Amino acid sequence: MGEARWLTDEQQCAWRALIEMSGTLQAVLDRQLQQTSGMPHAYYLILAMLSEAPGRSLRMTQLAGVLNASASRTSHAVSRLEEAGWVRRERHPTDGRGHVAVLTEQGWDVLVAAAPQHAETVRAGVFDPLTPEQVEQLREISLAIQGGLDAVGHRPVE
């Protein structure tokens, strides 16, 4: 095994800023969505991903992949959304072994009601503090980091 590659002081400062920002962003989005819509950010993401899919439905495995979540975590969240009447689970139409999550009309209405305040929170917290150049840099940096994570083989934890 080779010598450990420690972070430089500059990298350590950037890393800690990224971790702190990421945690704060998640907490702010969760708090806003809980207060205005009675759901955590993870549930909002499920509704949003289903709303953008053809037929407002996705295979459970696809949904887990889009969310970068484990199959069991996704299944649990979909079960909670089923209880609320916002999502229903159906057998896949051509593959009886698989299931699809389908956004219900009630789920669509909840998403439509939640989206404006969520978008405003994202805009105010993330984009308003940045210049247009920084927004482009954020996109480029995010894509570069995602590429690095893909290269080291990130996988959701079961």
N, C-alpha and C positions, 0 to 999 in steps of 0.2 A: 504494500500500500504506500502511496506517495505522500509527500509532505502536504499538510492541510493548507488550503488557500484561504487565509483569513481575509475578512473585509478590511479595506483601508478605512481610515478615519472618515473620509468623505463619503465612501460607500455606506458605512455604518450610520452616518447622519441621514443620508437619503433613505436607507432602509427603514429606519425608525420613523421618519416622517411619512413614508408610504404606509406602514403598518398602522400608525396612529390615524392617518386620514381615512384609510379603508375601514377601520373599526368605527370611527365617528360617523362616516357616511352611512354605514349599515344601521347604526343606532338611530340616526336622524330619520332615515327613510322608514324604519320600523315604527318609530314613535309617531311620525306624521300619519302613516297609514292606519295604525291602531286607533289614533284619536279621531280621524276623519271617516274611516271606513270599517273599522273593527276587524282588520286583518293584518297579519305581518307581511313584510315585504316579500317573503318567499311565496306566499299565496298569491299576491298581486302578480308576481312574475309568471306563475302558472297560468293565471287567467289571461295575462297579456300574450304569452306564447301561444296559447290555444286560440286566442282571437285572431292572431296573424296567420294561422295555419289554414290550409284548404279545408273547407267543411268545418272549421273551428274544432278540429280534432287532431290528435297525434297519438301514435302508438306510445304506450307507456315507456318503452325503451328509448324512443326518440325524445320524449319529454324529459326523461332523466338526463339524456345526453345534452340537450339544449340548456338545461338548468345546471349542468355539471354537478349533478347530485347522484347519490347511489339509488339503485332501484328500490330498495326498502324505504329510504327516506321519501322518495317521490311517491311511492304507493301510500305511505302514511299520510302525506299532505293531501293527496287526491281523495283519500277516504274522508278526511276532515271537510274538504270542499264538497264532497258528495252529501255529507250530513247537513251542510248548509243549503244544499240544493243548487249550488253554483256550477257543479260539474257532475257528469254521470260517466260511469265506466261501462263500456260495451265490448262484446267479443269483436275481434277484428273481422270485417266482412268476408275476407278471402282466406284468412288463416285463423281457424277456430282456436288455436292454442294461445294466440296473443290477444291483448286487450288494448283498447284505445280509450283515451280520456276525451270527453266531448264537453265543450262549453255550453251550458244551458242558456236559455233566454234570460233567466234570473241572474246567472253569472255574468252575462253580457251587460245587463243593466247595472250591476254592481261595479263592473269594470269601468263602464262609461261614466258613472257617477264619481268614481275614485280618481280617474285619470287626470282631470284638470289640476287638482290640488297637488297630485304627485308630480306632474310635469313642472308645476311652479316651484315646488321644493327642489327638484333637481336643477332647474334653471338658476334659482337664487343661490343654492349652495355650491353648485359645481361650475356653471358656465358664466354667470354674471361676474364673478371675481376675475375672470380670465379675459385676455385680449383675444381677438380672432386668431392671431398667430399662435398664442398659447393653446387654443382649442385644437388647432391642427397638430401642434407638438404633442398634446395629450393623446390624440388619436394615434399618432405615429409611435409614441412611447408605449402606449397600451398594446398595440399590435406587436411591437418588438418583444415586449415582456411575454406576451402570450406565445409567441414563437419560441422563446427560450424555455418556457414551461412545457410546451409541447415536446421540445427536444429532450428534456429530461424525463419525460413520460409521466406527467401528473395523472393521477386517477382518483376518482371520488372514493372515499372510505365507506365501506359497508357498515 
